[in-house]
Amino acid sequence: MPPPLASPPGDRLPDPPTAIVASNNQVLLGIVDELSTRSRRDRPTVIGFDDVEWARVLGITVVAGDIEALGRRAARLATARLADRTRSAEHTVIPMRLITRAPSPW
């Protein structure tokens, strides 16, 4: 049996993490706010999604892609599924790129 993907609630990491990947920009802002109280030496690397302007200004590494293309594809798939409830699920890949910003205080 493979190991779980995440620790059960209440489990603590034995050491502080070296990196945090934020699931969305609101979470990223909360992480940045919390980490701003720590010295730079004690901050893990932070990675966000979407190449928003404030991430560029703060020097945060991000995973970015064509979000409009993602939305258009999702809308087309949802519309097709509503028109034909027997339609099979489709696997869709939207190209993404890692935009590394260094040196980053986050």
C-alpha positions as a Markdown table, in Angstrom:
| # | Residue | x | y | z |
|---|---|---|---|---|
| 1 | Met | 0.0 | 0.0 | 0.0 |
| 2 | Pro | 1.5 | 3.4 | -1.0 |
| 3 | Pro | 2.1 | 6.0 | 1.8 |
| 4 | Pro | -0.6 | 8.6 | 2.3 |
| 5 | Leu | -0.2 | 11.8 | 0.3 |
| 6 | Ala | -0.6 | 14.0 | 3.3 |
| 7 | Ser | -0.1 | 13.6 | 7.1 |
| 8 | Pro | -3.2 | 12.9 | 9.1 |
| 9 | Pro | -4.6 | 16.0 | 10.9 |
| 10 | Gly | -2.7 | 16.9 | 14.0 |
| 11 | Asp | 0.6 | 15.4 | 12.8 |
| 12 | Arg | 3.5 | 17.8 | 12.8 |
| 13 | Leu | 6.5 | 17.8 | 10.5 |
| 14 | Pro | 9.7 | 16.8 | 12.3 |
| 15 | Asp | 11.5 | 19.8 | 10.8 |
| 16 | Pro | 10.2 | 23.1 | 9.4 |
| 17 | Pro | 9.4 | 22.7 | 5.7 |
| 18 | Thr | 11.9 | 24.1 | 3.2 |
| 19 | Ala | 9.1 | 25.1 | 0.7 |
| 20 | Ile | 5.4 | 25.9 | 0.6 |
| 21 | Val | 3.3 | 25.7 | -2.5 |
| 22 | Ala | 0.2 | 27.9 | -2.2 |
| 23 | Ser | -3.0 | 26.5 | -3.8 |
| 24 | Asn | -4.3 | 29.9 | -4.8 |
| 25 | Asn | -3.5 | 33.6 | -4.5 |
| 26 | Gln | -5.5 | 34.2 | -1.4 |
| 27 | Val | -3.6 | 31.4 | 0.4 |
| 28 | Leu | -0.4 | 32.8 | -1.0 |
| 29 | Leu | -1.1 | 36.3 | 0.5 |
| 30 | Gly | -1.8 | 34.7 | 3.9 |
| 31 | Ile | 1.5 | 32.7 | 3.7 |
| 32 | Val | 3.4 | 35.8 | 2.8 |
| 33 | Asp | 1.8 | 37.8 | 5.6 |
| 34 | Glu | 2.6 | 35.1 | 8.2 |
| 35 | Leu | 6.2 | 34.7 | 7.0 |
| 36 | Ser | 6.8 | 38.4 | 7.0 |
| 37 | Thr | 7.1 | 38.2 | 10.8 |
| 38 | Arg | 10.1 | 35.8 | 10.5 |
| 39 | Ser | 13.6 | 36.6 | 9.7 |
| 40 | Arg | 14.6 | 35.9 | 6.1 |
| 41 | Arg | 16.8 | 33.1 | 7.2 |
| 42 | Asp | 13.9 | 31.3 | 8.8 |
| 43 | Arg | 11.5 | 31.6 | 5.8 |
| 44 | Pro | 10.8 | 28.6 | 3.5 |
| 45 | Thr | 10.6 | 29.1 | -0.2 |
| 46 | Val | 7.1 | 30.0 | -1.3 |
| 47 | Ile | 5.6 | 29.1 | -4.7 |
| 48 | Gly | 2.3 | 30.4 | -6.0 |
| 49 | Phe | 0.1 | 30.1 | -9.0 |
| 50 | Asp | -0.6 | 32.7 | -11.7 |
| 51 | Asp | 1.9 | 35.4 | -12.6 |
| 52 | Val | 0.0 | 38.2 | -11.0 |
| 53 | Glu | 1.7 | 41.6 | -10.7 |
| 54 | Trp | 2.2 | 41.6 | -6.9 |
| 55 | Ala | 4.0 | 38.2 | -7.2 |
| 56 | Arg | 6.4 | 39.7 | -9.7 |
| 57 | Val | 6.9 | 42.7 | -7.4 |
| 58 | Leu | 7.5 | 40.5 | -4.3 |
| 59 | Gly | 9.8 | 38.2 | -6.3 |
| 60 | Ile | 7.7 | 35.1 | -5.7 |
| 61 | Thr | 8.3 | 32.0 | -7.9 |
| 62 | Val | 5.1 | 30.9 | -9.6 |
| 63 | Val | 3.6 | 28.2 | -11.8 |
| 64 | Ala | 1.8 | 30.1 | -14.6 |
| 65 | Gly | -0.3 | 29.2 | -17.6 |
| 66 | Asp | -3.0 | 30.5 | -19.8 |
| 67 | Ile | -5.8 | 30.8 | -17.3 |
| 68 | Glu | -8.2 | 32.2 | -19.9 |
| 69 | Ala | -7.6 | 29.0 | -22.0 |
| 70 | Leu | -8.2 | 26.9 | -18.9 |
| 71 | Gly | -11.5 | 28.7 | -18.3 |
| 72 | Arg | -12.6 | 28.4 | -21.9 |
| 73 | Arg | -11.8 | 24.7 | -22.0 |
| 74 | Ala | -13.6 | 24.1 | -18.7 |
| 75 | Ala | -16.7 | 26.0 | -20.0 |
| 76 | Arg | -16.7 | 24.0 | -23.2 |
| 77 | Leu | -16.4 | 20.7 | -21.4 |
| 78 | Ala | -19.2 | 21.7 | -18.9 |
| 79 | Thr | -21.5 | 22.8 | -21.7 |
| 80 | Ala | -20.9 | 19.5 | -23.6 |
| 81 | Arg | -21.5 | 17.5 | -20.5 |
| 82 | Leu | -24.8 | 19.3 | -19.8 |
| 83 | Ala | -25.9 | 18.6 | -23.4 |
| 84 | Asp | -25.0 | 14.9 | -23.2 |
| 85 | Arg | -25.0 | 13.4 | -19.7 |
| 86 | Thr | -23.6 | 10.2 | -21.1 |
| 87 | Arg | -20.5 | 11.9 | -22.4 |
| 88 | Ser | -17.3 | 10.4 | -21.0 |
| 89 | Ala | -14.8 | 12.4 | -19.0 |
| 90 | Glu | -11.9 | 13.9 | -20.9 |
| 91 | His | -8.3 | 14.4 | -19.9 |
| 92 | Thr | -7.1 | 17.9 | -20.7 |
| 93 | Val | -3.6 | 19.3 | -20.3 |
| 94 | Ile | -3.1 | 23.0 | -20.2 |
| 95 | Pro | 0.6 | 23.9 | -20.6 |
| 96 | Met | 2.2 | 25.5 | -17.5 |
| 97 | Arg | 5.6 | 27.0 | -16.9 |
| 98 | Leu | 7.6 | 27.6 | -13.8 |
| 99 | Ile | 8.7 | 31.2 | -13.5 |
| 100 | Thr | 11.6 | 31.3 | -11.1 |
| 101 | Arg | 12.5 | 34.5 | -9.4 |
| 102 | Ala | 15.8 | 34.7 | -7.6 |
| 103 | Pro | 16.9 | 35.7 | -5.1 |
| 104 | Ser | 13.5 | 35.6 | -3.4 |
| 105 | Pro | 12.9 | 36.6 | 0.2 |
| 106 | Trp | 10.0 | 34.1 | 0.1 |
